[in-house]
Amino acid sequence: MRYIEHIVEPDRLLLSWQAKSERLRMLVAELIRNDNDADLVYLKDSEEFSKAQNWGFEKYPGFDTEKEVHENVLGSFMKRLPPRSRGDFSRFLDALRIKPEAKDEISDFALLGYSGAKLPDDDFTVIHPFENASPPFELLLPVRGYQYYQEQLPLTKLSEDMQADFEAEPDNEFDPEAIKIIINHVIAGYVSGSCSW
């Protein structure tokens, strides 16, 4: 199994929201690193924020949208993750492809981004934008739409050492910002819209 060996510590994270009836994730806020904490800033002037409100987005629980900046919110967001003191925390890191011995190296802020901090009972996901990343680094991306291509590229034919190529698809009828993932000259699926920044 491959692991993320070069942790990229972000300066900001993105907060996405998804309506229950809509497959598209919309960016509604950002978490800005503030020393050992973070501030939540809603993206109220963005088209995605307006679209999310039209689909039913109101706020992230506990943080009203009327307030410009919510300071020191890291503790609230860390409740979305298991505590580091938990006996099986290393299994959590392993599921993220982060080596358990990196437990003390990765910040809480970065851990939110690498994990996505997704809960089963809400519609929020935290996204690491990798804006300040310098090679080498690794990232784990979900492949969207694989079910439509699995006949041409079955799981049994995939291995960890295969190279994946990424290619913009501006003519995509559903998303002109789509990025397709190609393995062995076959489309495997697409980068999640929330990851194509």
C-alpha positions in Angstrom: 0.0 0.0 0.0 1.3 3.5 -0.9 1.3 6.2 1.7 1.3 10.0 1.7 4.9 10.7 2.6 5.1 14.5 2.1 2.5 16.3 4.1 1.5 19.7 2.7 0.5 22.0 5.5 -2.2 24.3 4.1 -2.7 28.0 4.8 -6.4 27.7 4.1 -9.1 25.0 3.6 -12.3 25.1 1.7 -15.7 24.2 3.1 -18.1 22.6 0.6 -21.8 21.9 1.0 -24.0 19.6 -1.1 -27.7 19.7 -1.3 -29.4 16.3 -0.7 -31.1 16.5 -4.1 -28.0 17.8 -6.0 -24.8 15.9 -6.8 -22.7 19.1 -7.2 -20.7 20.4 -4.2 -20.6 24.1 -3.7 -17.9 26.1 -1.9 -19.6 28.1 0.8 -16.7 29.1 3.1 -13.0 29.0 3.8 -11.0 28.2 6.9 -8.0 30.5 7.2 -5.1 29.3 9.3 -4.5 31.6 12.2 -1.4 30.4 14.1 -2.6 27.3 15.8 -6.2 27.9 15.1 -8.5 28.9 12.2 -11.0 31.5 11.2 -14.2 30.7 9.2 -15.1 33.2 6.5 -18.2 32.6 4.4 -17.8 33.2 0.6 -20.9 35.4 0.5 -19.9 37.2 -2.7 -19.4 34.1 -4.7 -21.7 32.6 -7.2 -21.5 29.2 -5.5 -22.6 30.6 -2.2 -25.7 32.1 -3.8 -26.4 28.9 -5.6 -26.0 26.9 -2.3 -28.5 29.3 -0.6 -31.0 28.7 -3.5 -30.6 24.9 -2.9 -31.2 25.3 0.9 -27.9 26.1 2.5 -28.3 28.3 5.6 -25.0 28.1 7.6 -22.5 25.8 9.1 -24.0 24.8 12.4 -23.2 27.3 15.1 -21.7 29.9 12.8 -24.2 32.5 11.5 -23.7 33.8 8.0 -24.3 37.4 9.1 -21.0 37.6 10.9 -18.1 38.5 8.6 -15.4 36.3 10.3 -15.8 33.6 13.0 -12.5 33.4 14.9 -10.9 30.4 16.6 -13.1 27.7 15.0 -10.6 24.9 14.8 -11.9 23.1 17.9 -15.4 23.0 16.5 -14.2 21.5 13.2 -11.9 19.0 15.0 -15.0 17.4 16.5 -15.7 16.0 13.1 -12.6 13.7 13.5 -11.7 11.1 16.0 -9.4 12.4 18.8 -5.7 11.6 18.5 -5.8 10.0 22.0 -8.2 7.3 20.7 -6.6 3.8 20.8 -7.3 3.1 17.1 -6.3 6.5 15.8 -3.6 4.9 13.8 -6.3 3.0 11.8 -7.9 6.3 11.0 -4.6 7.6 9.6 -4.0 4.4 7.7 -7.4 4.8 6.0 -6.2 8.2 4.8 -2.9 6.7 3.6 -1.0 8.6 6.2 1.6 6.6 8.1 0.6 6.2 11.7 4.1 7.5 12.8 3.2 10.8 11.2 0.6 11.4 13.9 2.7 14.0 15.6 3.9 15.6 12.4 0.6 16.5 10.8 -1.3 19.5 12.2 -4.9 19.4 13.1 -5.6 21.9 10.3 -3.9 19.7 7.7 -5.6 16.6 9.1 -9.0 18.3 8.4 -8.0 18.8 4.8 -6.5 15.4 4.2 -9.5 13.6 5.8 -12.3 15.8 4.3 -13.9 15.7 7.8 -17.1 14.3 6.3 -19.8 13.1 8.7 -22.5 10.6 7.7 -25.3 12.9 8.8 -24.5 16.2 7.2 -23.6 17.7 3.9 -20.3 19.4 4.6 -16.8 18.4 3.4 -13.5 20.1 4.1 -11.2 20.4 1.1 -7.4 20.8 1.0 -6.7 23.0 -2.0 -3.0 22.2 -2.2 -2.3 25.8 -3.2 1.1 26.1 -1.6 2.3 22.6 -2.6 5.7 22.1 -4.0 6.7 18.7 -5.4 7.2 16.1 -4.4 3.9 15.4 -2.7 1.1 12.9 -2.8 -2.6 13.3 -2.7 -5.5 10.9 -2.6 -8.4 11.8 -4.9 -11.8 10.3 -5.4 -12.5 9.2 -8.9 -16.0 10.2 -9.9 -18.0 8.3 -12.6 -15.8 5.2 -12.6 -19.0 3.0 -12.7 -19.4 4.2 -16.3 -15.9 3.2 -17.4 -15.3 0.0 -15.3 -16.0 -2.3 -18.3 -13.1 -0.9 -20.2 -10.9 -0.7 -17.1 -12.0 -3.3 -14.5 -10.6 -3.1 -10.9 -8.8 -6.4 -11.5 -6.7 -4.7 -14.2 -5.6 -1.8 -11.9 -2.5 -1.8 -9.8 -0.8 0.8 -7.5 2.1 1.3 -9.9 0.0 2.4 -12.8 0.4 6.0 -14.0 -2.7 8.2 -14.1 -2.8 11.2 -16.4 -5.0 14.2 -15.9 -6.5 16.1 -18.8 -8.8 19.1 -19.0 -12.1 18.5 -20.9 -13.4 22.0 -21.7 -16.0 20.5 -24.1 -17.7 18.5 -21.3 -21.4 19.1 -21.6 -22.0 18.8 -17.8 -18.9 20.7 -16.6 -16.6 22.8 -18.8 -14.0 22.7 -15.9 -14.0 18.9 -15.9 -10.7 17.0 -15.5 -10.6 13.5 -16.7 -8.4 10.8 -15.3 -6.8 8.5 -17.9 -5.1 5.2 -17.1 -3.5 3.1 -19.9 -5.1 5.4 -22.5 -8.6 4.7 -21.1 -10.8 7.1 -19.2 -11.2 5.9 -15.6 -13.4 8.8 -14.5 -13.2 12.4 -13.4 -11.6 14.4 -10.6 -14.4 15.4 -8.2 -15.6 18.9 -9.0 -14.8 20.0 -5.5 -11.2 19.0 -6.1 -10.6 20.7 -9.5 -10.4 24.2 -7.8 
